[in-house]
Amino acid sequence: MRKHQIQNIIVEHLVSLKVFEETVLETVEKSDSELKKLQLQLEFKKLAMQERLEMEERQGQERERQRQFEREKEERERQQRMEEKERQERMEEKERQERLQREEKEYEFEIRKLEF
């Protein structure tokens, strides 16, 4: 969408510049100094438009870099949460196994006591 907007801006400016150029060419009766002044204004407008488009492009790229950074940050955080959850589950499973082993040993001990 951003590219489309930039293309529309370029087209609008190119049309404006074309109309401006045609106006300049139609004013042959103006003096050379006036014509040079118009040519300089046209060049200035072209440069200003180019600078504006470059600035908008840089801003768009910066926004995209920022979005990419945020996506990567979210992915790292999600991965960390997942790893923490897995670690917690492993720890709980280990504790459960240890508890079961203790209970089993206690049970065996009680059975031996009863056998004697």
N, CA, C and O atoms as a MOPAC input file, in Angstrom:
PM7 MOZYME 1SCF
protein

 N      0.82900 1    -1.17100 1     0.00000 1
 C      0.00000 1     0.00000 1     0.00000 1
 C      0.88100 1     1.24400 1     0.00000 1
 O      0.57900 1     2.21300 1    -0.69700 1
 N      1.95500 1     1.23200 1     0.76400 1
 C      2.85700 1     2.37800 1     0.86800 1
 C      3.47900 1     2.66800 1    -0.49900 1
 O      3.59700 1     3.82600 1    -0.90100 1
 N      3.87000 1     1.62600 1    -1.19900 1
 C      4.47500 1     1.79800 1    -2.51100 1
 C      3.47100 1     2.44500 1    -3.46000 1
 O      3.82500 1     3.30700 1    -4.26400 1
 N      2.21100 1     2.01600 1    -3.35400 1
 C      1.16200 1     2.57000 1    -4.20600 1
 C      0.97600 1     4.05800 1    -3.91600 1
 O      0.79900 1     4.85500 1    -4.83700 1
 N      1.01700 1     4.43100 1    -2.64200 1
 C      0.87000 1     5.84300 1    -2.27800 1
 C      2.02600 1     6.66100 1    -2.84200 1
 O      1.82400 1     7.76100 1    -3.35700 1
 N      3.23000 1     6.12200 1    -2.74300 1
 C      4.40000 1     6.83000 1    -3.27100 1
 C      4.27900 1     6.97700 1    -4.78200 1
 O      4.59400 1     8.02700 1    -5.34100 1
 N      3.81800 1     5.91000 1    -5.43800 1
 C      3.64900 1     5.98800 1    -6.88700 1
 C      2.61400 1     7.05100 1    -7.24800 1
 O      2.80200 1     7.79100 1    -8.21400 1
 N      1.53000 1     7.13400 1    -6.48600 1
 C      0.51100 1     8.16100 1    -6.74500 1
 C      1.08400 1     9.55300 1    -6.56200 1
 O      0.80500 1    10.45400 1    -7.35300 1
 N      1.88600 1     9.73100 1    -5.51800 1
 C      2.51000 1    11.03600 1    -5.27900 1
 C      3.43500 1    11.39400 1    -6.43700 1
 O      3.44400 1    12.53100 1    -6.91000 1
 N      4.21100 1    10.41300 1    -6.88800 1
 C      5.13200 1    10.65000 1    -8.00600 1
 C      4.34900 1    11.05000 1    -9.24900 1
 O      4.70700 1    12.00300 1    -9.94200 1
 N      3.27900 1    10.31400 1    -9.52300 1
 C      2.46500 1    10.62300 1   -10.70800 1
 C      1.88100 1    12.02500 1   -10.59600 1
 O      1.90900 1    12.79300 1   -11.55800 1
 N      1.35200 1    12.35800 1    -9.42200 1
 C      0.77900 1    13.69900 1    -9.23700 1
 C      1.83000 1    14.77500 1    -9.46500 1
 O      1.58000 1    15.77800 1   -10.13400 1
 N      3.00000 1    14.55100 1    -8.90400 1
 C      4.06100 1    15.54700 1    -9.05900 1
 C      4.56800 1    15.60800 1   -10.50300 1
 O      4.86700 1    16.68100 1   -11.02600 1
 N      4.65400 1    14.44800 1   -11.12600 1
 C      5.10200 1    14.44900 1   -12.51900 1
 C      4.10100 1    15.18000 1   -13.40900 1
 O      4.48500 1    15.91700 1   -14.31800 1
 N      2.81500 1    14.96700 1   -13.13900 1
 C      1.78500 1    15.68700 1   -13.90200 1
 C      1.91000 1    17.18100 1   -13.64000 1
 O      1.85200 1    17.99000 1   -14.56600 1
 N      2.08300 1    17.54200 1   -12.36900 1
 C      2.24900 1    18.96200 1   -12.03100 1
 C      3.47800 1    19.53500 1   -12.72300 1
 O      3.45000 1    20.63800 1   -13.26800 1
 N      4.55200 1    18.76100 1   -12.68800 1
 C      5.78000 1    19.23300 1   -13.33300 1
 C      5.59800 1    19.35800 1   -14.84800 1
 O      6.09300 1    20.30100 1   -15.46500 1
 N      4.89100 1    18.40900 1   -15.43100 1
 C      4.66400 1    18.44600 1   -16.87600 1
 C      3.84400 1    19.68300 1   -17.24300 1
 O      4.17100 1    20.39100 1   -18.19500 1
 N      2.78600 1    19.93700 1   -16.48900 1
 C      1.96200 1    21.13000 1   -16.73300 1
 C      2.81300 1    22.38000 1   -16.56500 1
 O      2.72800 1    23.32000 1   -17.35600 1
 N      3.63400 1    22.37400 1   -15.52100 1
 C      4.49200 1    23.52900 1   -15.27100 1
 C      5.47600 1    23.73200 1   -16.42700 1
 O      5.69100 1    24.85500 1   -16.88200 1
 N      6.06700 1    22.63400 1   -16.89300 1
 C      7.00300 1    22.72700 1   -18.02000 1
 C      6.30600 1    23.26100 1   -19.27200 1
 O      6.85900 1    24.09400 1   -19.99100 1
 N      5.08900 1    22.77600 1   -19.52600 1
 C      4.34900 1    23.25600 1   -20.69800 1
 C      4.05300 1    24.74200 1   -20.58200 1
 O      4.13000 1    25.48500 1   -21.56000 1
 N      3.71600 1    25.16100 1   -19.37300 1
 C      3.46200 1    26.58800 1   -19.14900 1
 C      4.72300 1    27.39600 1   -19.43300 1
 O      4.66700 1    28.46000 1   -20.04800 1
 N      5.83500 1    26.88700 1   -18.98700 1
 C      7.10900 1    27.58100 1   -19.21300 1
 C      7.39000 1    27.68900 1   -20.70900 1
 O      7.79900 1    28.74100 1   -21.20100 1
 N      7.16900 1    26.59900 1   -21.41800 1
 C      7.46200 1    26.60200 1   -22.85200 1
 C      6.50900 1    27.51500 1   -23.63300 1
 O      6.87300 1    28.05100 1   -24.68000 1
 N      5.29400 1    27.68600 1   -23.12000 1
 C      4.32300 1    28.54200 1   -23.80400 1
 C      4.58100 1    30.03000 1   -23.57400 1
 O      3.97900 1    30.87700 1   -24.23300 1
 N      5.44200 1    30.33100 1   -22.67500 1
 C      5.70300 1    31.74400 1   -22.35800 1
 C      6.99200 1    32.23200 1   -23.00700 1
 O      7.84600 1    32.83400 1   -22.35700 1
 N      7.11000 1    31.96500 1   -24.27600 1
 C      8.31400 1    32.34500 1   -25.01700 1
 C      8.50200 1    33.85500 1   -25.03600 1
 O      9.63000 1    34.34100 1   -25.11200 1
 N      7.40700 1    34.59400 1   -24.96800 1
 C      7.50500 1    36.04300 1   -25.02500 1
 C      8.17200 1    36.63800 1   -23.79300 1
 O      8.56200 1    37.80600 1   -23.79600 1
 N      8.30500 1    35.83400 1   -22.73800 1
 C      8.95800 1    36.34600 1   -21.53500 1
 C     10.44800 1    36.50900 1   -21.79900 1
 O     11.01300 1    35.88600 1   -22.69800 1
 N     11.03500 1    37.32100 1   -21.03100 1
 C     12.47100 1    37.58700 1   -21.21600 1
 C     13.29600 1    36.37300 1   -20.81700 1
 O     12.81500 1    35.48700 1   -20.10900 1
 N     14.51700 1    36.34100 1   -21.26800 1
 C     15.42000 1    35.23600 1   -20.93000 1
 C     15.62300 1    35.12100 1   -19.42300 1
 O     15.70500 1    34.01600 1   -18.88700 1
 N     15.70300 1    36.23200 1   -18.75900 1
 C     15.91200 1    36.16700 1   -17.30000 1
 C     14.69900 1    35.56100 1   -16.60800 1
 O     14.84800 1    34.80500 1   -15.64800 1
 N     13.50200 1    35.88500 1   -17.08300 1
 C     12.29900 1    35.28900 1   -16.49500 1
 C     12.25500 1    33.79200 1   -16.78000 1
 O     11.88200 1    33.00000 1   -15.91500 1
 N     12.63600 1    33.41000 1   -17.98700 1
 C     12.64600 1    31.99600 1   -18.35400 1
 C     13.65700 1    31.23100 1   -17.50100 1
 O     13.37200 1    30.13100 1   -17.02800 1
 N     14.83200 1    31.81600 1   -17.31000 1
 C     15.84100 1    31.16400 1   -16.46900 1
 C     15.32700 1    31.02800 1   -15.03400 1
 O     15.56000 1    30.01900 1   -14.36800 1
 N     14.62900 1    32.05900 1   -14.57800 1
 C     14.06300 1    32.01800 1   -13.23500 1
 C     13.06300 1    30.86100 1   -13.11800 1
 O     13.06900 1    30.12400 1   -12.13200 1
 N     12.21500 1    30.71300 1   -14.12300 1
 C     11.24100 1    29.61600 1   -14.11600 1
 C     11.93300 1    28.25400 1   -14.17200 1
 O     11.51100 1    27.30500 1   -13.51100 1
 N     13.00100 1    28.16900 1   -14.96700 1
 C     13.73700 1    26.91100 1   -15.05300 1
 C     14.36700 1    26.55800 1   -13.70400 1
 O     14.37200 1    25.39800 1   -13.29100 1
 N     14.88900 1    27.56300 1   -13.03900 1
 C     15.46900 1    27.31800 1   -11.71700 1
 C     14.38800 1    26.89200 1   -10.71600 1
 O     14.60700 1    26.00700 1    -9.88900 1
 N     13.22800 1    27.53300 1   -10.80600 1
 C     12.12700 1    27.14500 1    -9.92200 1
 C     11.70700 1    25.70100 1   -10.18600 1
 O     11.43900 1    24.93200 1    -9.26200 1
 N     11.65700 1    25.35700 1   -11.46700 1
 C     11.29800 1    23.98900 1   -11.83500 1
 C     12.32300 1    23.00600 1   -11.27500 1
 O     11.96000 1    21.97700 1   -10.70500 1
 N     13.58500 1    23.32300 1   -11.43900 1
 C     14.64200 1    22.45400 1   -10.92200 1
 C     14.54100 1    22.34300 1    -9.39700 1
 O     14.71700 1    21.26700 1    -8.82600 1
 N     14.25900 1    23.46200 1    -8.76100 1
 C     14.11100 1    23.45900 1    -7.31000 1
 C     12.93900 1    22.56800 1    -6.89600 1
 O     13.04400 1    21.79300 1    -5.94500 1
 N     11.82900 1    22.68400 1    -7.61600 1
 C     10.66700 1    21.84400 1    -7.30500 1
 C     10.98600 1    20.36700 1    -7.51900 1
 O     10.57000 1    19.51500 1    -6.73400 1
 N     11.72500 1    20.07000 1    -8.58500 1
 C     12.10500 1    18.67900 1    -8.83200 1
 C     12.97500 1    18.15500 1    -7.69600 1
 O     12.77100 1    17.04800 1    -7.19900 1
 N     13.94100 1    18.96200 1    -7.29800 1
 C     14.82800 1    18.54500 1    -6.21200 1
 C     14.06400 1    18.39600 1    -4.89600 1
 O     14.28500 1    17.45100 1    -4.14000 1
 N     13.17000 1    19.33700 1    -4.63900 1
 C     12.37500 1    19.26900 1    -3.41100 1
 C     11.50200 1    18.01500 1    -3.41400 1
 O     11.37600 1    17.33800 1    -2.39400 1
 N     10.90200 1    17.71100 1    -4.56400 1
 C     10.06100 1    16.52400 1    -4.66700 1
 C     10.91000 1    15.26300 1    -4.46800 1
 O     10.51000 1    14.34200 1    -3.75600 1
 N     12.07400 1    15.23500 1    -5.10000 1
 C     12.95400 1    14.07600 1    -4.96900 1
 C     13.38900 1    13.90200 1    -3.50600 1
 O     13.40500 1    12.79100 1    -2.97600 1
 N     13.73400 1    15.00400 1    -2.88100 1
 C     14.13800 1    14.94500 1    -1.47400 1
 C     12.98500 1    14.44600 1    -0.60300 1
 O     13.18500 1    13.62500 1     0.29300 1
 N     11.80100 1    14.93800 1    -0.86700 1
 C     10.62600 1    14.51200 1    -0.09700 1
 C     10.36300 1    13.01600 1    -0.28000 1
 O     10.09800 1    12.29700 1     0.68300 1
 N     10.44200 1    12.56400 1    -1.52800 1
 C     10.20100 1    11.14000 1    -1.79000 1
 C     11.26800 1    10.27100 1    -1.12800 1
 O     10.96200 1     9.21400 1    -0.57600 1
 N     12.51800 1    10.72100 1    -1.18700 1
 C     13.59100 1     9.96500 1    -0.54300 1
 C     13.38500 1     9.91800 1     0.96600 1
 O     13.59600 1     8.88400 1     1.60000 1
 N     12.96900 1    11.05000 1     1.53600 1
 C     12.71600 1    11.10400 1     2.97100 1
 C     11.56900 1    10.15800 1     3.33900 1
 O     11.66300 1     9.42100 1     4.32000 1
 N     10.49100 1    10.17800 1     2.55500 1
 C      9.36200 1     9.28200 1     2.82200 1
 C      9.78400 1     7.82300 1     2.69300 1
 O      9.34300 1     6.97200 1     3.46500 1
 N     10.63000 1     7.54200 1     1.72500 1
 C     11.12000 1     6.17800 1     1.53800 1
 C     11.97000 1     5.75300 1     2.74100 1
 O     11.83200 1     4.63600 1     3.23900 1
 N     12.84400 1     6.64300 1     3.20300 1
 C     13.66300 1     6.33300 1     4.38000 1
 C     12.78000 1     6.10800 1     5.60600 1
 O     13.02100 1     5.19500 1     6.39600 1
 N     11.75900 1     6.94700 1     5.75600 1
 C     10.84900 1     6.78500 1     6.89400 1
 C     10.11200 1     5.45000 1     6.80500 1
 O      9.93100 1     4.76100 1     7.80800 1
 N      9.69200 1     5.09800 1     5.59500 1
 C      9.01700 1     3.81100 1     5.40300 1
 C      9.93500 1     2.64700 1     5.74200 1
 O      9.52000 1     1.68000 1     6.38100 1
 N     11.19100 1     2.75200 1     5.30600 1
 C     12.15400 1     1.69700 1     5.61100 1
 C     12.40700 1     1.61100 1     7.11300 1
 O     12.51500 1     0.52000 1     7.67300 1
 N     12.50100 1     2.76800 1     7.75300 1
 C     12.72000 1     2.78600 1     9.20100 1
 C     11.53000 1     2.17000 1     9.93800 1
 O     11.70800 1     1.40900 1    10.89000 1
 N     10.32800 1     2.49900 1     9.49700 1
 C      9.14600 1     1.89500 1    10.12100 1
 C      9.15700 1     0.37700 1     9.92700 1
 O      8.82100 1    -0.37500 1    10.84200 1
 N      9.54300 1    -0.06100 1     8.73900 1
 C      9.59200 1    -1.50100 1     8.47300 1
 C     10.66000 1    -2.17300 1     9.33900 1
 O     10.43700 1    -3.26000 1     9.87200 1
 N     11.82300 1    -1.52000 1     9.47900 1
 C     12.86100 1    -2.07400 1    10.35700 1
 C     12.35000 1    -2.16200 1    11.79400 1
 O     12.61500 1    -3.14000 1    12.49200 1
 N     11.62500 1    -1.14700 1    12.22800 1
 C     11.08600 1    -1.13700 1    13.59200 1
 C     10.06300 1    -2.26200 1    13.77500 1
 O     10.05800 1    -2.94900 1    14.79700 1
 N      9.19400 1    -2.44100 1    12.76900 1
 C      8.21100 1    -3.53400 1    12.85000 1
 C      8.92100 1    -4.88700 1    12.89600 1
 O      8.53700 1    -5.77400 1    13.65900 1
 N      9.96000 1    -5.03400 1    12.07200 1
 C     10.71700 1    -6.28800 1    12.05300 1
 C     11.38600 1    -6.52200 1    13.40500 1
 O     11.38300 1    -7.63900 1    13.92200 1
 N     11.95400 1    -5.46800 1    13.97100 1
 C     12.57800 1    -5.57300 1    15.29200 1
 C     11.55100 1    -6.02200 1    16.32700 1
 O     11.83000 1    -6.89700 1    17.14700 1
 N     10.36700 1    -5.42200 1    16.28700 1
 C      9.30700 1    -5.77800 1    17.23700 1
 C      8.86800 1    -7.22900 1    17.05000 1
 O      8.65000 1    -7.95200 1    18.02300 1
 N      8.74000 1    -7.64800 1    15.78100 1
 C      8.35700 1    -9.04700 1    15.53000 1
 C      9.41400 1   -10.00000 1    16.09000 1
 O      9.08300 1   -11.00300 1    16.72100 1
 N     10.68200 1    -9.67800 1    15.85400 1
 C     11.76200 1   -10.53400 1    16.35000 1
 C     11.78500 1   -10.54100 1    17.87900 1
 O     12.00600 1   -11.58300 1    18.49600 1
 N     11.55800 1    -9.38700 1    18.47800 1
 C     11.52500 1    -9.28900 1    19.93800 1
 C     10.39300 1   -10.14900 1    20.49200 1
 O     10.58900 1   -10.90100 1    21.44600 1
 N      9.21100 1   -10.03800 1    19.89400 1
 C      8.07300 1   -10.84700 1    20.33500 1
 C      8.36800 1   -12.33600 1    20.18000 1
 O      8.00300 1   -13.14000 1    21.03700 1
 N      9.03100 1   -12.69900 1    19.07900 1
 C      9.36800 1   -14.10200 1    18.85000 1
 C     10.35800 1   -14.59500 1    19.90900 1
 O     10.21800 1   -15.70300 1    20.42700 1
 N     11.36400 1   -13.76300 1    20.23000 1
 C     12.32200 1   -14.15100 1    21.27400 1
 C     11.60800 1   -14.32200 1    22.62000 1
 O     11.86200 1   -15.27900 1    23.35200 1
 N     10.72300 1   -13.39100 1    22.93000 1
 C      9.98600 1   -13.48000 1    24.19900 1
 C      9.09500 1   -14.72100 1    24.22800 1
 O      9.00500 1   -15.40600 1    25.24600 1
 N      8.44400 1   -15.00200 1    23.11100 1
 C      7.60000 1   -16.19900 1    23.02700 1
 C      8.44800 1   -17.45700 1    23.22000 1
 O      8.05500 1   -18.38000 1    23.93300 1
 N      9.61300 1   -17.47800 1    22.57500 1
 C     10.52200 1   -18.61900 1    22.69200 1
 C     11.00000 1   -18.77600 1    24.14100 1
 O     11.07900 1   -19.89000 1    24.65800 1
 N     11.31300 1   -17.66100 1    24.78100 1
 C     11.75500 1   -17.72500 1    26.18000 1
 C     10.64000 1   -18.25800 1    27.07700 1
 O     10.88100 1   -19.07600 1    27.96500 1
 N      9.41900 1   -17.78300 1    26.83500 1
 C      8.29100 1   -18.27800 1    27.63700 1
 C      8.10100 1   -19.78100 1    27.42700 1
 O      7.84700 1   -20.52500 1    28.37400 1
 N      8.22900 1   -20.21000 1    26.18000 1
 C      8.07400 1   -21.62200 1    25.87300 1
 C      9.16400 1   -22.44700 1    26.56900 1
 O      8.88200 1   -23.49000 1    27.16000 1
 N     10.40100 1   -21.96900 1    26.49200 1
 C     11.50300 1   -22.68100 1    27.13700 1
 C     11.31100 1   -22.71700 1    28.64900 1
 O     11.56900 1   -23.73700 1    29.28800 1
 N     10.86200 1   -21.61100 1    29.21400 1
 C     10.61400 1   -21.56100 1    30.66200 1
 C      9.50100 1   -22.53800 1    31.04400 1
 O      9.59500 1   -23.22900 1    32.05900 1
 N      8.45900 1   -22.59000 1    30.23300 1
 C      7.35900 1   -23.51900 1    30.50200 1
 C      7.86200 1   -24.96700 1    30.43700 1
 O      7.53300 1   -25.78400 1    31.29700 1
 N      8.66200 1   -25.27600 1    29.40600 1
 C      9.20500 1   -26.63000 1    29.27300 1
 C     10.11400 1   -26.96800 1    30.45400 1
 O     10.06800 1   -28.07900 1    30.98300 1
 N     10.93600 1   -26.00700 1    30.86000 1
 C     11.82100 1   -26.21800 1    32.00100 1
 C     10.99700 1   -26.48100 1    33.26300 1
 O     11.30300 1   -27.37800 1    34.04800 1
 N      9.96000 1   -25.68900 1    33.43400 1
 C      9.07900 1   -25.85500 1    34.59600 1
 C      8.41100 1   -27.22800 1    34.56500 1
 O      8.31900 1   -27.89900 1    35.59400 1
 N      7.94900 1   -27.64400 1    33.39900 1
 C      7.30400 1   -28.95900 1    33.27500 1
 C      8.29000 1   -30.08500 1    33.58400 1
 O      7.93900 1   -31.06100 1    34.24600 1
 N      9.53600 1   -29.94200 1    33.09600 1
 C     10.54900 1   -30.96600 1    33.38500 1
 C     10.83200 1   -31.02700 1    34.89200 1
 O     10.96400 1   -32.10600 1    35.47000 1
 N     10.92100 1   -29.85500 1    35.50800 1
 C     11.18600 1   -29.80100 1    36.93600 1
 C     10.03200 1   -30.43800 1    37.71700 1
 O     10.26000 1   -31.19900 1    38.65700 1
 N      8.80700 1   -30.12600 1    37.32800 1
 C      7.64600 1   -30.71500 1    37.99600 1
 C      7.61600 1   -32.22700 1    37.80600 1
 O      7.27700 1   -32.96600 1    38.73000 1
 N      7.96900 1   -32.68200 1    36.61300 1
 C      7.99300 1   -34.12200 1    36.34000 1
 C      9.07000 1   -34.80200 1    37.18200 1
 O      8.85800 1   -35.89000 1    37.71800 1
 N     10.21100 1   -34.16000 1    37.29000 1
 C     11.29700 1   -34.70900 1    38.10500 1
 C     10.85400 1   -34.79300 1    39.56800 1
 O     11.07200 1   -35.80800 1    40.23000 1
 N     10.23700 1   -33.72800 1    40.06300 1
 C      9.74800 1   -33.72900 1    41.44500 1
 C      8.69600 1   -34.81100 1    41.64900 1
 O      8.67800 1   -35.47800 1    42.68300 1
 N      7.82800 1   -34.98100 1    40.67300 1
 C      6.80000 1   -36.01300 1    40.75600 1
 C      7.44100 1   -37.40300 1    40.81000 1
 O      7.04100 1   -38.25300 1    41.60600 1
 N      8.44200 1   -37.61900 1    39.94900 1
 C      9.14200 1   -38.91100 1    39.93800 1
 C      9.83800 1   -39.16800 1    41.27800 1
 O      9.79300 1   -40.27400 1    41.81600 1
 N     10.47300 1   -38.13100 1    41.79700 1
 C     11.15800 1   -38.28300 1    43.08700 1
 C     10.15800 1   -38.59400 1    44.19600 1
 O     10.41500 1   -39.44100 1    45.05200 1
 N      9.02400 1   -37.91100 1    44.17700 1
 C      7.98600 1   -38.15800 1    45.17400 1
 C      7.47000 1   -39.59600 1    45.05900 1
 O      7.28100 1   -40.27500 1    46.06800 1
 N      7.24300 1   -40.05200 1    43.82400 1
 C      6.76900 1   -41.42500 1    43.61700 1
 C      7.79400 1   -42.43900 1    44.11100 1
 O      7.43400 1   -43.45600 1    44.70300 1
 N      9.06800 1   -42.16100 1    43.86600 1
 C     10.11600 1   -43.07400 1    44.33400 1
 C     10.15300 1   -43.12300 1    45.86400 1
 O     10.29100 1   -44.19000 1    46.46200 1
 N     10.02600 1   -41.94000 1    46.48600 1
 C     10.00300 1   -41.90200 1    47.95600 1
 C      8.80500 1   -42.68200 1    48.49000 1
 O      8.93000 1   -43.47200 1    49.42600 1
 N      7.65600 1   -42.45300 1    47.88900 1
 C      6.45200 1   -43.15500 1    48.33100 1
 C      6.59400 1   -44.66100 1    48.13700 1
 O      6.15800 1   -45.45200 1    48.97200 1
 N      7.20800 1   -45.04000 1    47.02500 1
 C      7.40600 1   -46.46300 1    46.75700 1
 C      8.34900 1   -47.07500 1    47.79800 1
 O      8.10600 1   -48.17600 1    48.29000 1
 N      9.41700 1   -46.35800 1    48.12600 1
 C     10.35100 1   -46.85600 1    49.13900 1
 C      9.67400 1   -46.94700 1    50.49800 1
 O      9.87100 1   -47.91400 1    51.23300 1
 N      8.87900 1   -45.94300 1    50.82800 1
 C      8.15000 1   -45.97200 1    52.09600 1
 C      7.17800 1   -47.14800 1    52.12400 1
 O      7.03200 1   -47.83100 1    53.13700 1
 N      6.53500 1   -47.36100 1    51.01400 1
 C      5.59100 1   -48.47400 1    50.91800 1
 C      6.32700 1   -49.80700 1    51.10000 1
 O      5.87100 1   -50.67500 1    51.84400 1
 N      7.45800 1   -49.96000 1    50.42200 1
 C      8.25300 1   -51.18400 1    50.54900 1
 C      8.74000 1   -51.36500 1    51.98700 1
 O      8.75200 1   -52.47600 1    52.51700 1
 N      9.13500 1   -50.26900 1    52.59600 1
 C      9.59300 1   -50.32700 1    53.98300 1
 C      8.46600 1   -50.80400 1    54.90200 1
 O      8.66700 1   -51.65700 1    55.76700 1
 N      7.28600 1   -50.23900 1    54.69300 1
 C      6.12400 1   -50.62700 1    55.50300 1
 C      5.78300 1   -52.10400 1    55.28900 1
 O      5.44100 1   -52.80700 1    56.24000 1
 N      5.87400 1   -52.56100 1    54.06900 1
 C      5.58500 1   -53.97200 1    53.76800 1
 C      6.59900 1   -54.86500 1    54.47500 1
 O      6.22300 1   -55.89000 1    55.04400 1
 N      7.86700 1   -54.49600 1    54.44700 1
 C      8.90100 1   -55.29400 1    55.11200 1
 C      8.66700 1   -55.32400 1    56.62600 1
 O      8.84400 1   -56.34800 1    57.28600 1
 N      8.26800 1   -54.17800 1    57.13900 1
 C      7.99300 1   -54.12200 1    58.57900 1
 C      6.86400 1   -55.08600 1    58.93800 1
 O      6.90700 1   -55.77300 1    59.95800 1
 N      5.87700 1   -55.11400 1    58.09000 1
 C      4.74000 1   -55.98700 1    58.35300 1
 C      5.11000 1   -57.46200 1    58.19000 1
 O      4.53700 1   -58.32400 1    58.85600 1
 N      6.04900 1   -57.74700 1    57.32400 1
 C      6.46000 1   -59.12800 1    57.09400 1
 C      7.21800 1   -59.67900 1    58.29600 1
 O      7.20400 1   -60.88600 1    58.53400 1
 N      7.86300 1   -58.83000 1    59.03700 1
 C      8.64700 1   -59.29900 1    60.18500 1
 C      7.86200 1   -59.36200 1    61.40100 1
 O      8.38100 1   -59.73800 1    62.45200 1

